Every structure is written in C-alpha cells, then in structure tokens.
Amino acid sequence: MFTVEDLEAAAALVHRTVPPSPQLRWPLLDRATGARVVVKHENANPTGAFKVRGGVTLIDWLRRTHPDSPGIVTATRGNHGQSQARAAIAAGLRAVVYVPEGNSPDKNAAMEAWGAELRVHGADFDVAREAAMAAAETEGLFPVPPFHRELVRGVATYAWELLGAHPEIETLYVPIGCGSGICGCIAARDALGHGAEIVGVVSENAQTAKLSVEAGEMIATNSAATFADGMAVRMPVEAAFDIYREGAARILAVSDDAVAEAIRLYWSATHHAAEGAGAAPLAGLMQERAAMQGRDVAVILCGGNIDAPKMAQVLTGGTPAP
C-alpha cells in the first residue's frame, strides 16, 4: 500500500506539528500480562488521539489537489472530528462536523474548540455519516470519509515509529472502528518488512469487522451499542476490509466489562487515562494472556478522551452504559 519512502515523507509532514508519541514499557503491565509490553501512547498527541496524524496528511493533500475547496465536511464520534478541524482551520478552511445524538460532551466541546462547526444528527455514527456526505453535495464542501488513503498514510506513521524502533515485537494489538488504524499498522509492517502479527480488536457489541472477515464478505450489524465509541460502527468500510481481512492475523471481540477492566489496569499500572477504544487492545492482550507469556508484544493506546463521569464510574469498579 505504501513504500518506506511514502511513510518517511508522511512522518516528516506529520512531525512538523505532531511530535512522535512515546512508546514505553511499564513493569506493572508486564506483571499483569506476563508479556513484555510496549505501549504506543497516542493519547499523548495534541488532540489526545491517533487520528490527529491523518488530519495533517489529508488536509495537506486537499490543499494541493483541490486548491479551490472552501472546506471539509465529515462525521465522527470525536477523535477524527478533532483531527480534521485542527488541520482544516489551521489551513484557513471551514470544518463542518456531524456527530450522532448522545455523543460525548467532552469530545463535542473539544471539536468546537478546534474550530469545528458541529452538527448533531441521527441515532448513531452511520446515520451521521450519511448526512455529512449529503451535505457535501449541497454546500460545496469536500467530503472527508472515515477511511481515505491519505488518512491511512498519516495514521501509519505511528506504526512506522513503533515498529521501526522495536524489531523484536512479535504481536501488535490495535482496535478497529472504521479501520484506518489497523490498516496503517498493516501498511507500516509490510513496508518495513517487519515480522509482527497484527491482531485487531472489536467490541463484542460492534462486531462488523470480525463478522465480515469470518464470512469473507461485508456484514453489517443492526446496532453498535458499546461505550467504547471509537469502535461503535455498524457497517465496515470496504477499502479497509479488503486490507485487514488479508493483513490481520485474527480479530478478537472483547466485552465492555473487559474494556473497563483494561482502563482500570492502565490507570493503576501507568496512571494514563484511556478511552474505551484506547483500552481495547490491552483487553485483547488480556484475553490472550496465556498464549502471550514471555513474548514481546505492543498495544496501541490510541486515545485518552474519556468523559470524566465515565472515567469515575470505571475507576469505582463499574462499566458505563453505551
């Protein structure tokens, strides 16, 4: 999908405004998992999530290929919207962002702070996405989909940083929403000629990616009711599906209780806050704990943008409702 030169160029662009994120070992995580664990701290990025990288590359590409575009429109549960607003506003463009009803108040506030024109529409992400794409036609804005080659090229820079520095990694756990993260990991792994197996993690309440890979064709679900909103997707993206069904070793489904437990483990072992999707890779590692004893593994803490009431509930032993 990308050459090493493609990713080096993307990293040079991204690193102008987004420093390489930490990749750290935490002895208490090693003790809890039985593995030698490297955490890729994408929660340390300017918007608190990995998506910020794709905003940089997508908006740079848009300015070069569509110089007359007045702005972008997209849909999100929060982190993608922050990324697009941050990059678009910095480039002097409008950023119209659709979110579903009941979206995270903290993420909504952050998007507006980055300059997004926020619009609330529909019961879930997939309905909001349809409305955003329709608005592109009527308002003359560039429609930014949840999955685009330039988004993936930017996002892949985190895996390029991680795998380039850690040739010993045997297994890498990454969550799947619309798929840019896992596809970026696969692209970086393949470009570097790295030997790591890549394991996707979904919510057991939003299994569209797992079901689709198992069926060999895209399978939509009727709902995606999980508090891990970054994975709350009902319908796979075909371009992403084509990549991860071939490039991922397997896809695991984890419960919301397991995700909550992983958030608690991150807090006790590292004192870093993880949002639901950010903790899912660690939940996946814990599910495979017996098989990973003594092995070199990595988990992507892809975001730390969890609302305070949910974090409080998790830290007192609960699991938030979807």
KESEDO-919544 format. One record per residue (C-alpha): x, y, z; residue number from 1. Coordinates in pm, whole numbers. Layout:
REM KESEDO-919544
<X=X, Y=Y, Z=Z, seq=NUM> $
...
***
This chain:
REM KESEDO-919544
<X=0, Y=0, Z=0, seq=1> $
<X=288, Y=236, Z=88, seq=2> $
<X=663, Y=231, Z=42, seq=3> $
<X=909, Y=321, Z=315, seq=4> $
<X=963, Y=648, Z=127, seq=5> $
<X=587, Y=721, Z=138, seq=6> $
<X=585, Y=678, Z=515, seq=7> $
<X=906, Y=874, Z=567, seq=8> $
<X=753, Y=1165, Z=375, seq=9> $
<X=431, Y=1137, Z=577, seq=10> $
<X=626, Y=1132, Z=903, seq=11> $
<X=823, Y=1441, Z=804, seq=12> $
<X=495, Y=1622, Z=735, seq=13> $
<X=320, Y=1499, Z=1049, seq=14> $
<X=615, Y=1574, Z=1275, seq=15> $
<X=605, Y=1943, Z=1187, seq=16> $
<X=308, Y=1979, Z=1424, seq=17> $
<X=271, Y=1639, Z=1592, seq=18> $
<X=583, Y=1509, Z=1771, seq=19> $
<X=649, Y=1134, Z=1771, seq=20> $
<X=448, Y=980, Z=2052, seq=21> $
<X=609, Y=793, Z=2343, seq=22> $
<X=647, Y=416, Z=2325, seq=23> $
<X=706, Y=296, Z=2678, seq=24> $
<X=747, Y=-14, Z=2892, seq=25> $
<X=559, Y=-33, Z=3222, seq=26> $
<X=670, Y=-308, Z=3466, seq=27> $
<X=325, Y=-336, Z=3622, seq=28> $
<X=177, Y=-409, Z=3279, seq=29> $
<X=440, Y=-676, Z=3223, seq=30> $
<X=348, Y=-827, Z=3560, seq=31> $
<X=-26, Y=-820, Z=3483, seq=32> $
<X=1, Y=-967, Z=3135, seq=33> $
<X=302, Y=-1197, Z=3164, seq=34> $
<X=437, Y=-1047, Z=2842, seq=35> $
<X=699, Y=-784, Z=2763, seq=36> $
<X=471, Y=-497, Z=2664, seq=37> $
<X=542, Y=-176, Z=2476, seq=38> $
<X=262, Y=82, Z=2492, seq=39> $
<X=235, Y=324, Z=2199, seq=40> $
<X=100, Y=635, Z=2370, seq=41> $
<X=-111, Y=801, Z=2100, seq=42> $
<X=-309, Y=951, Z=2390, seq=43> $
<X=-15, Y=1194, Z=2424, seq=44> $
<X=-86, Y=1358, Z=2088, seq=45> $
<X=-219, Y=1717, Z=2057, seq=46> $
<X=-584, Y=1605, Z=2030, seq=47> $
<X=-536, Y=1312, Z=2267, seq=48> $
<X=-568, Y=1050, Z=1993, seq=49> $
<X=-401, Y=890, Z=1691, seq=50> $
<X=-641, Y=1048, Z=1441, seq=51> $
<X=-455, Y=1382, Z=1455, seq=52> $
<X=-193, Y=1237, Z=1220, seq=53> $
<X=-442, Y=1165, Z=942, seq=54> $
<X=-582, Y=1518, Z=961, seq=55> $
<X=-239, Y=1659, Z=881, seq=56> $
<X=-184, Y=1444, Z=571, seq=57> $
<X=-544, Y=1464, Z=443, seq=58> $
<X=-565, Y=1844, Z=460, seq=59> $
<X=-219, Y=1881, Z=305, seq=60> $
<X=-333, Y=1659, Z=16, seq=61> $
<X=-660, Y=1851, Z=-16, seq=62> $
<X=-483, Y=2186, Z=-41, seq=63> $
<X=-260, Y=2051, Z=-317, seq=64> $
<X=-524, Y=1866, Z=-519, seq=65> $
<X=-837, Y=2078, Z=-455, seq=66> $
<X=-699, Y=2430, Z=-403, seq=67> $
<X=-1039, Y=2594, Z=-454, seq=68> $
<X=-1221, Y=2392, Z=-187, seq=69> $
<X=-1363, Y=2618, Z=86, seq=70> $
<X=-1357, Y=2345, Z=347, seq=71> $
<X=-1445, Y=1994, Z=453, seq=72> $
<X=-1740, Y=1807, Z=598, seq=73> $
<X=-1712, Y=1480, Z=785, seq=74> $
<X=-1877, Y=1261, Z=1050, seq=75> $
<X=-1723, Y=1134, Z=1369, seq=76> $
<X=-1763, Y=1014, Z=1725, seq=77> $
<X=-1498, Y=1269, Z=1822, seq=78> $
<X=-1131, Y=1198, Z=1756, seq=79> $
<X=-1150, Y=1208, Z=1377, seq=80> $
<X=-1350, Y=1531, Z=1400, seq=81> $
<X=-1090, Y=1694, Z=1622, seq=82> $
<X=-818, Y=1591, Z=1379, seq=83> $
<X=-997, Y=1732, Z=1074, seq=84> $
<X=-1099, Y=2055, Z=1247, seq=85> $
<X=-750, Y=2117, Z=1380, seq=86> $
<X=-585, Y=2074, Z=1040, seq=87> $
<X=-858, Y=2243, Z=832, seq=88> $
<X=-882, Y=2555, Z=1048, seq=89> $
<X=-502, Y=2587, Z=1051, seq=90> $
<X=-515, Y=2583, Z=669, seq=91> $
<X=-783, Y=2853, Z=658, seq=92> $
<X=-1068, Y=2617, Z=566, seq=93> $
<X=-1414, Y=2553, Z=711, seq=94> $
<X=-1465, Y=2232, Z=906, seq=95> $
<X=-1825, Y=2107, Z=932, seq=96> $
<X=-1850, Y=1801, Z=1157, seq=97> $
<X=-2154, Y=1578, Z=1208, seq=98> $
<X=-2194, Y=1375, Z=1527, seq=99> $
<X=-2476, Y=1145, Z=1638, seq=100> $
<X=-2719, Y=1228, Z=1917, seq=101> $
<X=-2582, Y=1150, Z=2260, seq=102> $
<X=-2222, Y=1191, Z=2151, seq=103> $
<X=-1952, Y=1253, Z=2410, seq=104> $
<X=-1995, Y=1606, Z=2553, seq=105> $
<X=-1623, Y=1636, Z=2612, seq=106> $
<X=-1537, Y=1538, Z=2255, seq=107> $
<X=-1803, Y=1773, Z=2119, seq=108> $
<X=-1656, Y=2059, Z=2321, seq=109> $
<X=-1305, Y=1977, Z=2202, seq=110> $
<X=-1411, Y=1975, Z=1836, seq=111> $
<X=-1576, Y=2314, Z=1872, seq=112> $
<X=-1267, Y=2446, Z=2048, seq=113> $
<X=-1057, Y=2341, Z=1747, seq=114> $
<X=-1299, Y=2543, Z=1529, seq=115> $
<X=-1545, Y=2281, Z=1404, seq=116> $
<X=-1899, Y=2378, Z=1305, seq=117> $
<X=-2071, Y=2099, Z=1496, seq=118> $
<X=-2398, Y=1945, Z=1377, seq=119> $
<X=-2586, Y=1679, Z=1576, seq=120> $
<X=-2777, Y=1435, Z=1357, seq=121> $
<X=-2905, Y=1079, Z=1382, seq=122> $
<X=-2908, Y=794, Z=1629, seq=123> $
<X=-2558, Y=663, Z=1555, seq=124> $
<X=-2238, Y=723, Z=1362, seq=125> $
<X=-2352, Y=556, Z=1042, seq=126> $
<X=-2661, Y=781, Z=1017, seq=127> $
<X=-2448, Y=1090, Z=1088, seq=128> $
<X=-2205, Y=982, Z=816, seq=129> $
<X=-2482, Y=963, Z=557, seq=130> $
<X=-2595, Y=1315, Z=647, seq=131> $
<X=-2240, Y=1450, Z=625, seq=132> $
<X=-2186, Y=1306, Z=279, seq=133> $
<X=-2519, Y=1455, Z=164, seq=134> $
<X=-2420, Y=1797, Z=300, seq=135> $
<X=-2103, Y=1789, Z=92, seq=136> $
<X=-2316, Y=1790, Z=-223, seq=137> $
<X=-2544, Y=2075, Z=-118, seq=138> $
<X=-2280, Y=2300, Z=43, seq=139> $
<X=-1985, Y=2255, Z=-191, seq=140> $
<X=-1758, Y=2112, Z=77, seq=141> $
<X=-1508, Y=1830, Z=35, seq=142> $
<X=-1649, Y=1510, Z=189, seq=143> $
<X=-1391, Y=1350, Z=416, seq=144> $
<X=-1483, Y=985, Z=461, seq=145> $
<X=-1381, Y=784, Z=767, seq=146> $
<X=-1133, Y=595, Z=551, seq=147> $
<X=-912, Y=751, Z=282, seq=148> $
<X=-565, Y=670, Z=152, seq=149> $
<X=-427, Y=998, Z=286, seq=150> $
<X=-581, Y=940, Z=629, seq=151> $
<X=-419, Y=598, Z=643, seq=152> $
<X=-82, Y=733, Z=526, seq=153> $
<X=-83, Y=979, Z=815, seq=154> $
<X=-207, Y=731, Z=1074, seq=155> $
<X=51, Y=474, Z=958, seq=156> $
<X=327, Y=700, Z=1090, seq=157> $
<X=261, Y=583, Z=1447, seq=158> $
<X=322, Y=222, Z=1347, seq=159> $
<X=625, Y=332, Z=1142, seq=160> $
<X=766, Y=492, Z=1458, seq=161> $
<X=683, Y=191, Z=1675, seq=162> $
<X=789, Y=-97, Z=1453, seq=163> $
<X=1095, Y=85, Z=1323, seq=164> $
<X=1222, Y=122, Z=1680, seq=165> $
<X=1117, Y=-225, Z=1801, seq=166> $
<X=1209, Y=-506, Z=1562, seq=167> $
<X=1155, Y=-753, Z=1847, seq=168> $
<X=776, Y=-705, Z=1861, seq=169> $
<X=601, Y=-1031, Z=1780, seq=170> $
<X=235, Y=-929, Z=1817, seq=171> $
<X=68, Y=-589, Z=1795, seq=172> $
<X=-288, Y=-532, Z=1920, seq=173> $
<X=-491, Y=-249, Z=1763, seq=174> $
<X=-863, Y=-159, Z=1778, seq=175> $
<X=-1091, Y=-150, Z=1474, seq=176> $
<X=-1356, Y=113, Z=1415, seq=177> $
<X=-1370, Y=217, Z=1051, seq=178> $
<X=-1024, Y=69, Z=1003, seq=179> $
<X=-765, Y=341, Z=943, seq=180> $
<X=-562, Y=240, Z=1250, seq=181> $
<X=-527, Y=-130, Z=1175, seq=182> $
<X=-471, Y=-62, Z=805, seq=183> $
<X=-198, Y=186, Z=892, seq=184> $
<X=-32, Y=-77, Z=1111, seq=185> $
<X=-51, Y=-337, Z=834, seq=186> $
<X=88, Y=-88, Z=581, seq=187> $
<X=380, Y=10, Z=804, seq=188> $
<X=455, Y=-352, Z=895, seq=189> $
<X=463, Y=-454, Z=530, seq=190> $
<X=667, Y=-153, Z=413, seq=191> $
<X=929, Y=-215, Z=682, seq=192> $
<X=937, Y=-590, Z=623, seq=193> $
<X=864, Y=-640, Z=994, seq=194> $
<X=757, Y=-981, Z=1121, seq=195> $
<X=489, Y=-877, Z=1371, seq=196> $
<X=144, Y=-1033, Z=1356, seq=197> $
<X=-128, Y=-773, Z=1383, seq=198> $
<X=-436, Y=-855, Z=1588, seq=199> $
<X=-750, Y=-646, Z=1550, seq=200> $
<X=-981, Y=-588, Z=1845, seq=201> $
<X=-1352, Y=-503, Z=1825, seq=202> $
<X=-1630, Y=-471, Z=2079, seq=203> $
<X=-1847, Y=-779, Z=2115, seq=204> $
<X=-2138, Y=-534, Z=2073, seq=205> $
<X=-1996, Y=-396, Z=1744, seq=206> $
<X=-1855, Y=-694, Z=1560, seq=207> $
<X=-1899, Y=-587, Z=1200, seq=208> $
<X=-1528, Y=-619, Z=1118, seq=209> $
<X=-1492, Y=-960, Z=1282, seq=210> $
<X=-1810, Y=-1099, Z=1131, seq=211> $
<X=-1713, Y=-969, Z=788, seq=212> $
<X=-1370, Y=-1132, Z=796, seq=213> $
<X=-1518, Y=-1460, Z=912, seq=214> $
<X=-1782, Y=-1452, Z=636, seq=215> $
<X=-1544, Y=-1334, Z=365, seq=216> $
<X=-1784, Y=-1054, Z=277, seq=217> $
<X=-1906, Y=-734, Z=439, seq=218> $
<X=-2162, Y=-796, Z=713, seq=219> $
<X=-2349, Y=-505, Z=872, seq=220> $
<X=-2495, Y=-526, Z=1222, seq=221> $
<X=-2822, Y=-382, Z=1349, seq=222> $
<X=-2659, Y=-190, Z=1633, seq=223> $
<X=-2322, Y=-98, Z=1781, seq=224> $
<X=-2411, Y=-39, Z=2144, seq=225> $
<X=-2081, Y=-2, Z=2327, seq=226> $
<X=-1940, Y=272, Z=2549, seq=227> $
<X=-1615, Y=231, Z=2351, seq=228> $
<X=-1742, Y=484, Z=2098, seq=229> $
<X=-1436, Y=466, Z=1873, seq=230> $
<X=-1538, Y=111, Z=1784, seq=231> $
<X=-1914, Y=176, Z=1762, seq=232> $
<X=-1954, Y=107, Z=1389, seq=233> $
<X=-2234, Y=-96, Z=1229, seq=234> $
<X=-2103, Y=-122, Z=875, seq=235> $
<X=-1749, Y=-197, Z=755, seq=236> $
<X=-1566, Y=23, Z=508, seq=237> $
<X=-1493, Y=-189, Z=202, seq=238> $
<X=-1148, Y=-46, Z=129, seq=239> $
<X=-1040, Y=-110, Z=488, seq=240> $
<X=-1200, Y=-455, Z=496, seq=241> $
<X=-1001, Y=-555, Z=188, seq=242> $
<X=-679, Y=-471, Z=373, seq=243> $
<X=-738, Y=-612, Z=720, seq=244> $
<X=-903, Y=-934, Z=609, seq=245> $
<X=-573, Y=-1022, Z=438, seq=246> $
<X=-324, Y=-845, Z=664, seq=247> $
<X=-452, Y=-916, Z=1016, seq=248> $
<X=-363, Y=-1241, Z=1188, seq=249> $
<X=-702, Y=-1252, Z=1363, seq=250> $
<X=-973, Y=-1031, Z=1510, seq=251> $
<X=-1084, Y=-1059, Z=1871, seq=252> $
<X=-1410, Y=-942, Z=2030, seq=253> $
<X=-1394, Y=-805, Z=2384, seq=254> $
<X=-1676, Y=-720, Z=2623, seq=255> $
<X=-1744, Y=-376, Z=2766, seq=256> $
<X=-1659, Y=-520, Z=3108, seq=257> $
<X=-1319, Y=-630, Z=2976, seq=258> $
<X=-1260, Y=-284, Z=2828, seq=259> $
<X=-1348, Y=-122, Z=3161, seq=260> $
<X=-1106, Y=-356, Z=3337, seq=261> $
<X=-833, Y=-260, Z=3090, seq=262> $
<X=-897, Y=109, Z=3159, seq=263> $
<X=-853, Y=38, Z=3530, seq=264> $
<X=-532, Y=-155, Z=3459, seq=265> $
<X=-391, Y=130, Z=3253, seq=266> $
<X=-468, Y=371, Z=3536, seq=267> $
<X=-316, Y=158, Z=3810, seq=268> $
<X=-12, Y=49, Z=3608, seq=269> $
<X=68, Y=371, Z=3420, seq=270> $
<X=-160, Y=647, Z=3555, seq=271> $
<X=-269, Y=721, Z=3198, seq=272> $
<X=-637, Y=762, Z=3113, seq=273> $
<X=-760, Y=550, Z=2824, seq=274> $
<X=-1089, Y=584, Z=2641, seq=275> $
<X=-1277, Y=268, Z=2552, seq=276> $
<X=-1123, Y=207, Z=2211, seq=277> $
<X=-784, Y=305, Z=2353, seq=278> $
<X=-805, Y=31, Z=2616, seq=279> $
<X=-945, Y=-236, Z=2382, seq=280> $
<X=-602, Y=-358, Z=2261, seq=281> $
<X=-497, Y=-421, Z=2622, seq=282> $
<X=-826, Y=-605, Z=2678, seq=283> $
<X=-740, Y=-816, Z=2374, seq=284> $
<X=-396, Y=-893, Z=2513, seq=285> $
<X=-551, Y=-993, Z=2846, seq=286> $
<X=-788, Y=-1225, Z=2659, seq=287> $
<X=-485, Y=-1396, Z=2503, seq=288> $
<X=-271, Y=-1368, Z=2815, seq=289> $
<X=-194, Y=-1742, Z=2834, seq=290> $
<X=-61, Y=-1753, Z=2479, seq=291> $
<X=146, Y=-1434, Z=2519, seq=292> $
<X=352, Y=-1539, Z=2821, seq=293> $
<X=712, Y=-1423, Z=2781, seq=294> $
<X=653, Y=-1275, Z=2436, seq=295> $
<X=731, Y=-927, Z=2305, seq=296> $
<X=404, Y=-750, Z=2231, seq=297> $
<X=276, Y=-398, Z=2170, seq=298> $
<X=-58, Y=-235, Z=2240, seq=299> $
<X=-183, Y=88, Z=2087, seq=300> $
<X=-329, Y=326, Z=2345, seq=301> $
<X=-495, Y=509, Z=2060, seq=302> $
<X=-681, Y=771, Z=2263, seq=303> $
<X=-737, Y=905, Z=2611, seq=304> $
<X=-1051, Y=1112, Z=2553, seq=305> $
<X=-1288, Y=955, Z=2802, seq=306> $
<X=-1555, Y=1172, Z=2965, seq=307> $
<X=-1496, Y=1237, Z=3335, seq=308> $
<X=-1824, Y=1075, Z=3457, seq=309> $
<X=-1742, Y=756, Z=3265, seq=310> $
<X=-1387, Y=751, Z=3399, seq=311> $
<X=-1518, Y=796, Z=3753, seq=312> $
<X=-1760, Y=508, Z=3703, seq=313> $
<X=-1487, Y=282, Z=3566, seq=314> $
<X=-1241, Y=363, Z=3844, seq=315> $
<X=-1500, Y=275, Z=4107, seq=316> $
<X=-1550, Y=-68, Z=3951, seq=317> $
<X=-1834, Y=-6, Z=3707, seq=318> $
<X=-1888, Y=-34, Z=3335, seq=319> $
<X=-2055, Y=265, Z=3164, seq=320> $
<X=-2371, Y=213, Z=2963, seq=321> $
<X=-2340, Y=255, Z=2584, seq=322> $
***
